[in-house]
Structure formats: C-alpha cells, structure tokens
C-alpha cells in the first residue's frame, strides 16, 4: 500500500510505501525511513536556499549535500555523520524537467556504514533555491541492491513538485 505524502513546506507530493513510518523533520529538511535492520531504505527531501543554477558540478553537489547531511543525519555519536564518497558520484542534467540526477555512494564518517544513493535536484521555478530529493540504502547483508534501488527510484519518480514542468 502506498501513501501520498504532501509536504507543504516543499510544495510537493510523494508516494511512499506503507513501511516508511520513521521520520525526522527540521528546517527545510524531511527524512523518512523504513528503519529495517537488514535493508534500510531512506528518503530525504531538503531545500537549500542558494543562487546556484542547474546543472551543478559534481564537486558543488557533494559540497551542498554534505553540508545538510552533516547537520541532519548523525550516527551513534555527534561526531559521526553521513558524507558523500565524491569519487563515486556521477551526474546528469535533464533540461526539460529542470532537474539533475546524481548517483553514488555514501559513508558514515567515524563508522563502518555506507551504501548507494540516488538524488534528484530541482530548481524551484520561483527562484527560491534548490530541492534535493534522494534515496539511500543501508543493506550490508544484500549483495545485489538493484531491486532496492529500483524501489527508491520509483519513490523519487512519484514526486510531483507544484509549479514544476515535469518530474
């Protein structure tokens, strides 16, 4: 069963699987997770108020992503946080839908956690910054993560941003 979540602070709607019950909300930040022990799926949506335009360079994408993750997604200790493995990131720009797609790996600084992520970055038509919508996995016991990444991709593909032409 899927739930349509409407995030008024981001002017978007997203279809989520029913098992994504865990959440954390902050200023311009929203994190949902299924909190599963063996295959944790996470969806994060955040806004960065910036004058940047698309496409972002991989370097700039990593800088912006890491600035948000360092503050909002911590490990067991405050010194632990999610960081982007910069050498793994690939990006692609889709001009018709005014979005960029980045894929790569993340790791938990100060811990042994990590895994793949996919992220769509949208330029707000009103010019009030960028919206990042991403999915990331932690599934150390699963060697082929293709199905899980496909599920995250479907969730991200369900995003409907108000006043945005396309997804």
DRENROFI-154528 format. One record per residue (C-alpha): x, y, z; residue in one letter. Coordinates in Angstrom, 3 decimals. Layout:
REM DRENROFI-154528
x / y / z / r
X / Y / Z / A
...
***
This chain:
REM DRENROFI-154528
x / y / z / r
0.000 / 0.000 / 0.000 / X
1.248 / 3.477 / -0.867 / X
0.601 / 6.712 / 0.931 / X
0.651 / 10.091 / -0.751 / X
2.513 / 12.500 / 1.449 / X
2.048 / 16.190 / 0.767 / X
4.917 / 18.318 / 2.041 / X
3.593 / 21.869 / 2.148 / X
6.953 / 23.317 / 3.107 / X
8.392 / 21.946 / -0.161 / X
5.269 / 22.314 / -2.358 / X
5.444 / 18.676 / -3.417 / X
3.663 / 15.352 / -3.130 / X
5.358 / 11.956 / -2.987 / X
4.021 / 8.379 / -2.973 / X
5.548 / 6.339 / -0.158 / X
5.379 / 2.646 / 0.727 / X
3.417 / 1.961 / 3.911 / X
6.517 / 0.654 / 5.707 / X
8.188 / 4.069 / 5.669 / X
6.936 / 5.133 / 9.083 / X
10.000 / 6.590 / 10.798 / X
10.623 / 10.280 / 10.206 / X
12.575 / 13.338 / 11.258 / X
11.740 / 16.889 / 10.293 / X
13.833 / 20.016 / 10.575 / X
14.097 / 23.404 / 8.927 / X
13.902 / 22.779 / 5.167 / X
14.584 / 19.067 / 5.838 / X
12.474 / 15.887 / 5.922 / X
13.735 / 12.301 / 6.396 / X
11.657 / 9.119 / 6.114 / X
12.861 / 5.564 / 6.693 / X
11.577 / 2.032 / 6.956 / X
14.174 / 1.542 / 9.750 / X
14.666 / -2.099 / 8.730 / X
17.664 / -3.846 / 10.279 / X
18.795 / -5.708 / 7.148 / X
17.730 / -3.412 / 4.295 / X
17.107 / 0.130 / 5.468 / X
15.575 / 2.401 / 2.822 / X
15.674 / 6.144 / 3.409 / X
14.139 / 9.080 / 1.576 / X
15.393 / 12.567 / 2.310 / X
13.961 / 15.808 / 0.950 / X
15.638 / 19.108 / 1.682 / X
15.823 / 22.645 / 0.376 / X
18.959 / 24.691 / 0.023 / X
18.377 / 28.379 / -0.397 / X
21.026 / 29.236 / -2.924 / X
21.605 / 31.166 / -6.114 / X
23.107 / 28.078 / -7.763 / X
21.698 / 27.103 / -11.133 / X
21.479 / 23.679 / -12.715 / X
23.436 / 21.731 / -13.620 / X
25.570 / 21.621 / -10.504 / X
29.094 / 20.320 / -10.857 / X
29.700 / 17.049 / -9.014 / X
32.002 / 18.955 / -6.663 / X
29.296 / 21.553 / -5.842 / X
26.612 / 18.863 / -5.474 / X
28.779 / 16.994 / -2.951 / X
29.527 / 20.203 / -1.051 / X
25.828 / 21.126 / -0.755 / X
24.716 / 17.564 / 0.085 / X
27.387 / 17.113 / 2.740 / X
26.546 / 20.449 / 4.383 / X
22.982 / 19.227 / 5.006 / X
23.801 / 15.619 / 5.893 / X
26.456 / 16.636 / 8.429 / X
23.848 / 18.564 / 10.387 / X
20.790 / 16.331 / 9.966 / X
21.888 / 12.684 / 9.733 / X
24.128 / 11.715 / 12.599 / X
25.460 / 8.361 / 13.739 / X
25.524 / 6.990 / 17.260 / X
27.793 / 9.850 / 18.297 / X
27.587 / 13.508 / 17.258 / X
30.976 / 13.260 / 15.535 / X
29.513 / 10.628 / 13.160 / X
27.590 / 11.827 / 10.102 / X
26.665 / 10.869 / 6.544 / X
29.162 / 12.007 / 3.902 / X
29.379 / 11.614 / 0.126 / X
32.114 / 9.468 / -1.424 / X
32.982 / 12.149 / -4.009 / X
34.968 / 9.887 / -6.369 / X
31.880 / 7.666 / -6.847 / X
29.418 / 10.400 / -7.889 / X
28.119 / 10.744 / -11.429 / X
25.673 / 13.436 / -12.509 / X
23.348 / 14.062 / -15.443 / X
21.232 / 17.112 / -16.359 / X
17.675 / 16.879 / -17.755 / X
16.854 / 20.388 / -19.087 / X
13.195 / 19.696 / -19.958 / X
12.347 / 18.768 / -16.384 / X
14.769 / 21.268 / -14.826 / X
16.488 / 18.621 / -12.731 / X
19.817 / 16.917 / -12.250 / X
20.296 / 13.310 / -11.236 / X
23.268 / 12.244 / -9.134 / X
24.188 / 8.708 / -8.155 / X
26.996 / 7.458 / -5.990 / X
27.989 / 6.115 / -2.610 / X
27.639 / 7.483 / 0.902 / X
29.516 / 6.580 / 4.051 / X
29.124 / 7.287 / 7.739 / X
32.147 / 9.283 / 8.887 / X
33.533 / 7.622 / 12.014 / X
31.623 / 4.360 / 11.470 / X
31.592 / 1.396 / 9.082 / X
28.197 / 2.149 / 7.496 / X
27.651 / 3.091 / 3.874 / X
25.858 / 2.254 / 0.641 / X
24.439 / 3.643 / -2.592 / X
22.301 / 6.760 / -3.081 / X
20.338 / 8.386 / -5.883 / X
19.408 / 12.059 / -5.787 / X
17.313 / 14.360 / -7.955 / X
17.957 / 18.082 / -7.650 / X
15.275 / 20.505 / -8.825 / X
15.485 / 24.249 / -9.340 / X
12.433 / 25.898 / -7.859 / X
10.576 / 27.866 / -10.565 / X
10.070 / 30.726 / -8.111 / X
13.846 / 31.002 / -7.796 / X
13.942 / 30.275 / -4.055 / X
16.722 / 27.708 / -4.210 / X
17.109 / 24.019 / -4.926 / X
15.172 / 20.993 / -3.733 / X
17.075 / 17.759 / -3.219 / X
15.078 / 14.517 / -3.173 / X
17.143 / 11.453 / -2.549 / X
17.003 / 7.847 / -1.583 / X
19.803 / 5.978 / 0.099 / X
20.272 / 2.407 / 1.267 / X
21.971 / 0.624 / 4.085 / X
21.798 / -3.076 / 3.280 / X
25.125 / -4.721 / 4.192 / X
23.757 / -8.268 / 4.022 / X
22.399 / -7.880 / 0.469 / X
24.966 / -8.074 / -2.322 / X
22.669 / -7.169 / -5.246 / X
20.922 / -3.941 / -4.314 / X
19.332 / -3.426 / -7.736 / X
15.765 / -4.210 / -6.565 / X
16.041 / -1.948 / -3.515 / X
17.462 / 0.895 / -5.622 / X
14.602 / 0.349 / -8.080 / X
12.117 / 0.799 / -5.232 / X
13.800 / 4.053 / -4.188 / X
13.848 / 5.181 / -7.804 / X
10.083 / 4.565 / -8.032 / X
9.503 / 6.640 / -4.899 / X
11.591 / 9.510 / -6.283 / X
9.813 / 9.185 / -9.633 / X
6.473 / 9.728 / -7.888 / X
7.431 / 13.243 / -6.789 / X
5.185 / 15.964 / -8.106 / X
6.554 / 19.432 / -7.488 / X
3.968 / 22.175 / -7.620 / X
4.520 / 24.618 / -10.499 / X
7.338 / 22.491 / -11.946 / X
7.139 / 21.330 / -15.552 / X
7.812 / 17.607 / -15.340 / X
9.331 / 15.405 / -12.660 / X
***
